[in-house]
């Protein structure tokens, strides 16, 4: 369901026989599947529960008692950035245990949102043997003033100037002697750029598919009355749906088993009807231990050439030897 929702048809996500033939222990999870852990949080606030107040619209355009899930103090809250560090692929059949902790916090000034307060929530997922599998970092921003009719960028923040994550991998060794990488059966040189269509005429139904697969049922993404009451023209896609769709670039180039890390910053909203394409650039060749990786930069553009997401990733491609 998750692979369908993000539009990645890689057979390693659905076919156990093909996965084993490719040398994998079983069906693998798509790159951003860790976000679906929200399904297992019994108190997750973005999931309606029978008999409890929900902040989406019902008989009235917006629930009279449910509130807007906006932070207290009159500001707005946005998911600004997400990062995944892969210690090994997630395999169907894994039992994972999440340990959550608070990461860095910092402030800056926005054009419309006033003071912007950033914070990290870090979840480390380990398997039954207590071996690390995935580290996920959610970067949230709270604004001093309400920002209506737009998302994080409308608040006036520039995420690229934020400090590095507490779990940012800093032990990559540059390989200036290497200028080529072998990805997807092709040789790419540092500086090469590839473009790939991610989705054409995004349907509201795909957004709903993603809500069900990820567990994020925030009404901004499915409840037009609620979205309009919050100052939007209508529903829009989850930032994590865009990141998930962009993950196909990585799985197509390197395979899901060869991801080292993947980080994305949400630059603009994605609306029903949008067409998205990915522009990927090979930035450098680097190494960790005896393995080499390609450092990639991703830019996701809509049909108006507006940037809606920027990201970067490291993908393994060969021994360093």
C-alpha positions in Angstrom: 0.0 0.0 0.0 2.8 2.4 0.9 4.7 1.7 -2.4 1.5 2.2 -4.4 0.8 5.5 -2.6 4.2 6.9 -3.4 4.1 5.5 -6.9 7.2 3.3 -6.7 6.7 0.0 -8.7 10.1 -1.5 -7.6 9.4 -5.3 -7.4 11.7 -5.5 -4.3 8.8 -3.8 -2.4 6.1 -6.4 -3.2 7.6 -9.6 -4.5 9.4 -11.9 -2.0 10.7 -14.2 -4.7 12.2 -11.3 -6.7 13.7 -9.9 -3.6 15.4 -13.2 -2.6 16.6 -13.6 -6.2 18.3 -10.2 -5.8 20.1 -11.3 -2.7 17.7 -9.8 -0.1 16.3 -11.6 2.9 12.7 -10.6 1.9 10.5 -7.8 0.7 12.1 -4.4 1.4 10.4 -1.2 2.6 10.4 2.0 0.5 12.9 4.7 1.7 10.4 6.8 3.7 8.4 3.9 5.1 9.6 4.6 8.6 7.1 7.4 8.8 4.3 4.8 8.9 5.3 4.0 12.4 2.6 6.5 13.3 0.1 3.7 12.8 1.5 2.0 15.9 1.3 5.1 18.2 -2.0 4.6 20.1 -2.2 8.3 21.0 -1.2 9.7 17.6 -3.1 13.0 17.4 -3.5 13.0 13.6 -5.7 9.9 13.6 -9.4 10.2 14.5 -10.7 7.9 17.1 -14.3 6.9 17.7 -15.9 8.7 20.6 -13.2 11.3 20.9 -13.2 14.9 19.6 -11.6 15.3 16.2 -10.4 18.6 14.9 -11.6 18.1 11.3 -15.0 19.1 9.9 -18.2 17.1 10.4 -21.7 18.6 10.3 -20.1 22.0 10.6 -17.2 23.2 8.3 -14.8 22.9 11.2 -15.4 21.1 14.5 -16.8 23.6 17.0 -14.8 22.0 19.8 -11.9 20.2 18.2 -9.7 23.2 17.6 -7.2 23.4 14.8 -4.2 21.5 16.2 -2.3 24.7 16.0 0.1 25.4 18.9 -0.9 27.6 21.8 0.3 31.2 21.8 -1.2 32.2 18.5 1.5 30.8 16.1 1.5 28.2 13.4 3.3 24.8 13.3 4.9 23.3 10.2 6.9 20.1 9.4 10.0 21.7 7.9 12.3 18.9 7.2 12.8 15.1 7.5 15.9 13.0 7.6 16.4 9.2 7.5 19.7 7.4 8.2 19.7 3.8 7.1 21.7 1.3 9.1 20.2 -1.6 7.0 17.1 -2.0 4.9 13.8 -2.6 6.7 12.6 -6.1 5.7 9.0 -7.4 5.9 8.8 -9.5 9.1 11.0 -7.2 11.1 9.8 -6.2 14.6 11.1 -2.7 15.3 11.3 -0.8 18.6 11.4 2.9 18.5 13.2 5.1 21.1 12.3 8.8 20.9 14.4 11.6 22.1 14.6 15.4 21.7 17.4 16.7 19.4 18.6 20.2 18.7 16.6 23.4 19.1 17.3 26.7 17.5 15.7 30.0 16.5 15.8 32.4 13.6 13.6 35.3 12.2 11.0 34.9 9.5 9.5 37.5 7.2 5.9 36.7 8.0 6.0 34.4 10.9 8.1 36.5 13.3 10.3 34.4 15.6 10.7 30.9 14.3 11.5 28.1 16.8 12.9 24.9 15.3 13.1 21.6 17.1 14.1 18.0 16.3 12.3 14.8 17.3 14.6 11.9 16.8 13.4 8.3 16.7 15.9 5.4 16.7 14.5 2.1 15.4 16.1 -1.1 16.5 15.3 -4.7 15.8 14.6 -7.6 18.2 18.4 -8.1 18.6 18.8 -4.4 19.5 20.7 -3.7 16.4 20.1 -0.3 14.8 17.9 -0.3 11.6 16.7 3.3 11.0 17.1 6.7 12.5 14.4 9.3 11.7 14.6 13.0 12.4 11.5 15.2 12.2 12.3 19.0 12.2 9.3 21.1 13.3 9.0 24.9 13.3 6.7 27.0 15.4 6.0 30.6 14.3 5.4 33.6 16.5 2.5 34.7 14.4 -0.2 32.7 12.5 0.8 32.2 8.8 -2.4 31.6 6.8 -2.7 30.6 3.2 0.7 29.0 2.9 3.1 26.6 4.4 6.6 26.7 5.8 8.2 28.8 3.2 5.4 31.4 3.6 6.6 31.8 7.1 9.7 33.3 5.7 12.2 30.7 6.8 15.1 29.4 4.8 15.8 25.8 6.0 19.1 25.5 4.3 20.6 27.9 6.8 19.5 25.7 9.7 22.3 23.9 11.7 23.0 20.3 10.8 21.0 17.6 12.5 22.2 16.0 15.6 22.4 12.7 13.7 23.9 14.2 10.6 26.5 11.8 9.2 29.8 13.7 9.3 32.2 10.8 8.7 32.1 10.9 4.9 35.5 11.1 3.4 35.7 13.1 0.1 37.2 11.2 -2.8 38.5 14.0 -5.1 40.4 11.3 -7.1 37.0 9.8 -8.2 34.8 11.6 -10.7 32.5 8.8 -11.9 29.9 6.5 -10.3 28.2 3.4 -11.5 24.4 3.8 -10.9 21.5 2.0 -12.6 23.9 0.3 -15.0 25.2 3.6 -16.3 28.3 5.6 -15.6 27.6 9.1 -14.2 30.1 11.8 -13.8 30.3 14.3 -10.9 28.2 17.2 -12.1 25.8 15.1 -14.3 22.1 16.0 -13.9 19.2 13.7 -14.6 15.5 14.5 -14.8 12.7 12.1 -14.0 8.9 12.5 -14.0 7.4 11.6 -10.6 3.7 12.3 -11.0 1.5 13.9 -13.7 -1.7 15.6 -12.6 -1.6 14.5 -9.0 -5.0 13.2 -7.9 -6.7 13.8 -4.6 -7.2 10.1 -4.4 -3.4 9.5 -4.3 -3.2 11.9 -1.4 -5.9 9.9 0.4 -4.0 6.7 -0.5 -0.9 8.1 1.2 -2.9 9.2 4.3 -4.1 5.6 4.7 -0.6 4.1 4.1 1.3 6.5 6.2 -1.2 6.9 9.1 -1.1 10.8 8.8 -4.8 11.7 8.6 -4.4 15.4 9.2 -7.5 17.0 7.7 -5.4 19.6 5.8 -4.8 16.8 3.3 -8.3 15.4 2.9 -10.9 17.8 4.3 -11.5 20.8 2.0 -13.7 22.6 4.4 -11.1 22.4 7.1 -8.3 23.5 4.8 -10.3 26.4 3.6 -11.1 27.4 7.2 -7.4 27.5 7.8 -6.8 29.9 4.9 -5.9 27.4 2.2 -7.7 27.2 -1.2 -8.2 23.5 -0.6 -6.5 20.3 0.4 -2.8 19.7 -0.5 -0.4 16.8 -0.4 1.6 15.8 2.6 5.2 16.9 2.4 6.1 13.3 3.2 4.2 12.2 0.1 6.4 14.4 -2.0 9.5 13.1 -0.2 8.2 9.5 -0.7 7.6 10.1 -4.4 11.1 11.6 -4.7 12.5 8.5 -3.1 11.9 6.6 -6.3 14.8 8.5 -7.8 17.1 6.9 -5.3 15.6 3.4 -5.6 15.8 3.6 -9.4 19.4 4.8 -9.4 20.9 2.7 -6.6 18.3 0.2 -5.4 16.5 0.4 -2.0 19.2 -1.7 -0.4 22.0 0.8 -1.2 20.7 3.9 0.6 22.9 5.4 3.3 20.8 8.5 4.1 18.1 10.7 2.7 17.2 14.2 3.8 14.5 16.6 2.5 13.4 20.1 3.2 9.8 21.1 2.3 9.9 24.3 0.2 6.4 24.7 -1.1 3.0 23.0 -1.1 1.9 20.4 -3.7 -1.7 20.7 -4.9 -4.0 18.3 -6.7 -3.4 18.6 -10.4 0.3 19.4 -10.0 2.9 17.6 -12.1 6.2 17.0 -10.4 9.6 16.1 -11.8 12.9 15.4 -10.1 16.2 16.9 -11.0 19.1 14.9 -9.6 22.7 16.0 -9.6 25.8 14.0 -8.7 27.6 16.3 -6.3 30.6 14.2 -5.3 32.1 10.8 -4.6 32.8 10.0 -1.0 33.7 7.0 1.1 33.0 5.6 4.5 35.2 2.8 5.6 35.8 0.5 2.6 32.7 1.6 0.7 32.2 4.4 -1.8 29.0 6.4 -2.2 27.6 9.0 -4.5 26.5 12.3 -2.9 23.3 13.3 -4.7 21.3 16.5 -4.6 17.5 16.4 -5.5 15.3 19.3 -6.5 11.6 18.6 -7.0 9.9 21.1 -9.4 6.2 21.5 -10.3 4.8 22.4 -13.7 5.5 26.1 -13.1 9.2 25.3 -12.4 8.7 26.2 -8.7 10.8 24.3 -6.2 8.6 22.3 -3.8 11.3 20.1 -2.2 15.1 20.1 -2.0 17.0 17.1 -0.7 20.2 15.2 -0.6 21.2 11.6 -0.2 24.2 9.3 -0.1 23.9 6.0 -2.0 26.4 3.2 -2.0 27.7 2.1 -5.4 31.0 0.3 -5.0 33.8 -0.8 -2.6 36.3 2.0 -2.0 39.3 -0.2 -2.7 
